């Protein structure tokens, strides 16, 4: 039991540190679970999604005042109402595809080989985007056009393949539609709120038998470490991307994915 709690803490740390970065938290967690021997059975696959609630609550705590302003201004402020609709519009594609393809995603795509390949490919995509001469037209995540919000949501669907990265897909999609780095990264935070809450709710419902089987303490440990590390990342990420490229995340993905492929090829 103690060893399981230690592994849960490690996975929670990985979740919190990677959830809002363009490196794929689910991909990293699947690799950690695989090499720590924590991926046997349904619970191992469910755990990766269930502890995301810690990271999303960290995000919600930081954005609480702005969320409150949106909620109170929804019926009186057209700009606030438009932004809420924009976030929901961006969330819609993932909600539909996630509900319809949940079993396929969990049963087929949650595969460490796929994760490693996607990490490497995604790293090269980040490097490619970094080298593009993009001309940002939007510098405020609340001012994107409604078609742009929906387009970003369509791009986010690709991140349902573990290893792609929800944050990475959202940020790249926003930048390709004309957002600057900071507003693209910030919108990835906003879109994470309904996306991650929805994923958690669906997974919690489908994994309710696991929760009833005495795994609550393990999830709680992963949740707490995920919350703490997620809070730190959210507080620092926007400032970082405003002044730096995504190269460090791209090379991290490539190195981790290549190392994972090498280890898997050796039967580890």
SULZINOR-V407840 format. One record per residue. N is the residue number from 1. RES is the residue in three letters. SS is DSSP state (h for helix, s for strand, l for the rest). BURIAL is 1 if it has 24 or more other C-alpha atoms within 12 Angstrom, else 0. Layout:
# SULZINOR-V407840
n:N res:RES ss:SS burial:BURIAL
n:N res:RES ss:SS burial:BURIAL
This chain:
# SULZINOR-V407840
n:1 res:UNK ss:l burial:0
n:2 res:UNK ss:h burial:0
n:3 res:UNK ss:h burial:0
n:4 res:UNK ss:h burial:1
n:5 res:UNK ss:h burial:0
n:6 res:UNK ss:h burial:0
n:7 res:UNK ss:h burial:1
n:8 res:UNK ss:h burial:1
n:9 res:UNK ss:h burial:1
n:10 res:UNK ss:h burial:1
n:11 res:UNK ss:h burial:1
n:12 res:UNK ss:h burial:1
n:13 res:UNK ss:h burial:1
n:14 res:UNK ss:h burial:1
n:15 res:UNK ss:h burial:1
n:16 res:UNK ss:h burial:1
n:17 res:UNK ss:h burial:1
n:18 res:UNK ss:h burial:1
n:19 res:UNK ss:l burial:1
n:20 res:UNK ss:l burial:1
n:21 res:UNK ss:l burial:1
n:22 res:UNK ss:l burial:1
n:23 res:UNK ss:l burial:1
n:24 res:UNK ss:l burial:1
n:25 res:UNK ss:h burial:1
n:26 res:UNK ss:h burial:1
n:27 res:UNK ss:h burial:1
n:28 res:UNK ss:h burial:1
n:29 res:UNK ss:h burial:1
n:30 res:UNK ss:h burial:1
n:31 res:UNK ss:h burial:1
n:32 res:UNK ss:h burial:1
n:33 res:UNK ss:h burial:1
n:34 res:UNK ss:h burial:1
n:35 res:UNK ss:h burial:0
n:36 res:UNK ss:h burial:0
n:37 res:UNK ss:l burial:0
n:38 res:UNK ss:l burial:1
n:39 res:UNK ss:l burial:1
n:40 res:UNK ss:l burial:0
n:41 res:UNK ss:h burial:0
n:42 res:UNK ss:h burial:0
n:43 res:UNK ss:h burial:1
n:44 res:UNK ss:h burial:1
n:45 res:UNK ss:h burial:1
n:46 res:UNK ss:h burial:1
n:47 res:UNK ss:h burial:1
n:48 res:UNK ss:h burial:1
n:49 res:UNK ss:h burial:1
n:50 res:UNK ss:h burial:1
n:51 res:UNK ss:l burial:1
n:52 res:UNK ss:h burial:1
n:53 res:UNK ss:h burial:1
n:54 res:UNK ss:h burial:1
n:55 res:UNK ss:h burial:1
n:56 res:UNK ss:h burial:1
n:57 res:UNK ss:h burial:1
n:58 res:UNK ss:h burial:1
n:59 res:UNK ss:h burial:1
n:60 res:UNK ss:h burial:1
n:61 res:UNK ss:h burial:0
n:62 res:UNK ss:h burial:1
n:63 res:UNK ss:l burial:0
n:64 res:UNK ss:h burial:0
n:65 res:UNK ss:h burial:0
n:66 res:UNK ss:h burial:0
n:67 res:UNK ss:h burial:0
n:68 res:UNK ss:h burial:0
n:69 res:UNK ss:h burial:0
n:70 res:UNK ss:h burial:1
n:71 res:UNK ss:h burial:0
n:72 res:UNK ss:h burial:0
n:73 res:UNK ss:h burial:0
n:74 res:UNK ss:l burial:0
n:75 res:UNK ss:l burial:0
n:76 res:UNK ss:l burial:0
n:77 res:UNK ss:l burial:0
n:78 res:UNK ss:h burial:0
n:79 res:UNK ss:h burial:0
n:80 res:UNK ss:h burial:1
n:81 res:UNK ss:h burial:0
n:82 res:UNK ss:h burial:1
n:83 res:UNK ss:h burial:1
n:84 res:UNK ss:h burial:1
n:85 res:UNK ss:h burial:1
n:86 res:UNK ss:h burial:1
n:87 res:UNK ss:h burial:1
n:88 res:UNK ss:h burial:1
n:89 res:UNK ss:h burial:1
n:90 res:UNK ss:h burial:1
n:91 res:UNK ss:h burial:1
n:92 res:UNK ss:h burial:1
n:93 res:UNK ss:h burial:1
n:94 res:UNK ss:h burial:1
n:95 res:UNK ss:h burial:1
n:96 res:UNK ss:h burial:0
n:97 res:UNK ss:h burial:1
n:98 res:UNK ss:h burial:1
n:99 res:UNK ss:h burial:1
n:100 res:UNK ss:h burial:0
n:101 res:UNK ss:h burial:0
n:102 res:UNK ss:h burial:1
n:103 res:UNK ss:h burial:0
n:104 res:UNK ss:h burial:0
n:105 res:UNK ss:h burial:1
n:106 res:UNK ss:h burial:1
n:107 res:UNK ss:h burial:0
n:108 res:UNK ss:h burial:0
n:109 res:UNK ss:h burial:1
n:110 res:UNK ss:l burial:1
n:111 res:UNK ss:l burial:1
n:112 res:UNK ss:h burial:1
n:113 res:UNK ss:h burial:1
n:114 res:UNK ss:h burial:1
n:115 res:UNK ss:h burial:1
n:116 res:UNK ss:h burial:1
n:117 res:UNK ss:h burial:1
n:118 res:UNK ss:h burial:1
n:119 res:UNK ss:h burial:1
n:120 res:UNK ss:h burial:1
n:121 res:UNK ss:h burial:1
n:122 res:UNK ss:h burial:1
n:123 res:UNK ss:h burial:1
n:124 res:UNK ss:h burial:1
n:125 res:UNK ss:h burial:1
n:126 res:UNK ss:h burial:1
n:127 res:UNK ss:h burial:1
n:128 res:UNK ss:h burial:0
n:129 res:UNK ss:h burial:1
n:130 res:UNK ss:h burial:1
n:131 res:UNK ss:h burial:0
n:132 res:UNK ss:l burial:0
n:133 res:UNK ss:l burial:0
n:134 res:UNK ss:l burial:0
n:135 res:UNK ss:l burial:0
n:136 res:UNK ss:l burial:0
n:137 res:UNK ss:l burial:0
n:138 res:UNK ss:s burial:1
n:139 res:UNK ss:l burial:0
n:140 res:UNK ss:l burial:0
n:141 res:UNK ss:h burial:1
n:142 res:UNK ss:h burial:1
n:143 res:UNK ss:h burial:1
n:144 res:UNK ss:l burial:1
n:145 res:UNK ss:l burial:1
n:146 res:UNK ss:h burial:0
n:147 res:UNK ss:h burial:0
n:148 res:UNK ss:h burial:1
n:149 res:UNK ss:h burial:1
n:150 res:UNK ss:h burial:1
n:151 res:UNK ss:h burial:1
n:152 res:UNK ss:h burial:1
n:153 res:UNK ss:h burial:1
n:154 res:UNK ss:h burial:1
n:155 res:UNK ss:h burial:1
n:156 res:UNK ss:h burial:1
n:157 res:UNK ss:h burial:1
n:158 res:UNK ss:h burial:1
n:159 res:UNK ss:h burial:1
n:160 res:UNK ss:h burial:1
n:161 res:UNK ss:l burial:1
n:162 res:UNK ss:l burial:1
n:163 res:UNK ss:l burial:1
n:164 res:UNK ss:l burial:1
n:165 res:UNK ss:l burial:1
n:166 res:UNK ss:h burial:1
n:167 res:UNK ss:h burial:1
n:168 res:UNK ss:h burial:1
n:169 res:UNK ss:h burial:1
n:170 res:UNK ss:h burial:1
n:171 res:UNK ss:h burial:1
n:172 res:UNK ss:h burial:1
n:173 res:UNK ss:h burial:1
n:174 res:UNK ss:h burial:1
n:175 res:UNK ss:h burial:1
n:176 res:UNK ss:h burial:1
n:177 res:UNK ss:l burial:1
n:178 res:UNK ss:l burial:1
n:179 res:UNK ss:s burial:1
n:180 res:UNK ss:l burial:1
n:181 res:UNK ss:h burial:1
n:182 res:UNK ss:h burial:1
n:183 res:UNK ss:h burial:1
n:184 res:UNK ss:h burial:1
n:185 res:UNK ss:h burial:1
n:186 res:UNK ss:h burial:1
n:187 res:UNK ss:h burial:1
n:188 res:UNK ss:h burial:1
n:189 res:UNK ss:h burial:1
n:190 res:UNK ss:h burial:1
n:191 res:UNK ss:h burial:1
n:192 res:UNK ss:h burial:1
n:193 res:UNK ss:h burial:1
n:194 res:UNK ss:h burial:1
n:195 res:UNK ss:h burial:1
n:196 res:UNK ss:h burial:1
n:197 res:UNK ss:h burial:1
n:198 res:UNK ss:h burial:1
n:199 res:UNK ss:h burial:1
n:200 res:UNK ss:h burial:1
n:201 res:UNK ss:h burial:0
n:202 res:UNK ss:h burial:1
n:203 res:UNK ss:h burial:1
n:204 res:UNK ss:h burial:1
n:205 res:UNK ss:h burial:0
n:206 res:UNK ss:h burial:1
n:207 res:UNK ss:l burial:1
n:208 res:UNK ss:h burial:0
n:209 res:UNK ss:h burial:0
n:210 res:UNK ss:h burial:1
n:211 res:UNK ss:h burial:0
n:212 res:UNK ss:l burial:0
n:213 res:UNK ss:l burial:0
n:214 res:UNK ss:l burial:0
n:215 res:UNK ss:l burial:1
n:216 res:UNK ss:h burial:1
n:217 res:UNK ss:h burial:0
n:218 res:UNK ss:h burial:1
n:219 res:UNK ss:h burial:1
n:220 res:UNK ss:h burial:1
n:221 res:UNK ss:h burial:1
n:222 res:UNK ss:h burial:1
n:223 res:UNK ss:h burial:1
n:224 res:UNK ss:h burial:1
n:225 res:UNK ss:h burial:1
n:226 res:UNK ss:h burial:1
n:227 res:UNK ss:h burial:1
n:228 res:UNK ss:h burial:1
n:229 res:UNK ss:h burial:1
n:230 res:UNK ss:h burial:1
n:231 res:UNK ss:h burial:1
n:232 res:UNK ss:h burial:1
n:233 res:UNK ss:h burial:1
n:234 res:UNK ss:h burial:1
n:235 res:UNK ss:h burial:0
n:236 res:UNK ss:h burial:0
n:237 res:UNK ss:h burial:1
n:238 res:UNK ss:h burial:1
n:239 res:UNK ss:h burial:0
n:240 res:UNK ss:h burial:0
n:241 res:UNK ss:h burial:1
n:242 res:UNK ss:h burial:0
n:243 res:UNK ss:h burial:0
n:244 res:UNK ss:l burial:0
n:245 res:UNK ss:l burial:1
n:246 res:UNK ss:l burial:1
n:247 res:UNK ss:h burial:0
n:248 res:UNK ss:h burial:0
n:249 res:UNK ss:h burial:1
n:250 res:UNK ss:h burial:1
n:251 res:UNK ss:h burial:1
n:252 res:UNK ss:h burial:1
n:253 res:UNK ss:h burial:1
n:254 res:UNK ss:h burial:1
n:255 res:UNK ss:h burial:0
n:256 res:UNK ss:h burial:1
n:257 res:UNK ss:h burial:1
n:258 res:UNK ss:h burial:1
n:259 res:UNK ss:h burial:1
n:260 res:UNK ss:h burial:1
n:261 res:UNK ss:h burial:1
n:262 res:UNK ss:h burial:0
n:263 res:UNK ss:h burial:0
n:264 res:UNK ss:h burial:0
n:265 res:UNK ss:h burial:0
n:266 res:UNK ss:l burial:0
n:267 res:UNK ss:l burial:0
n:268 res:UNK ss:l burial:0
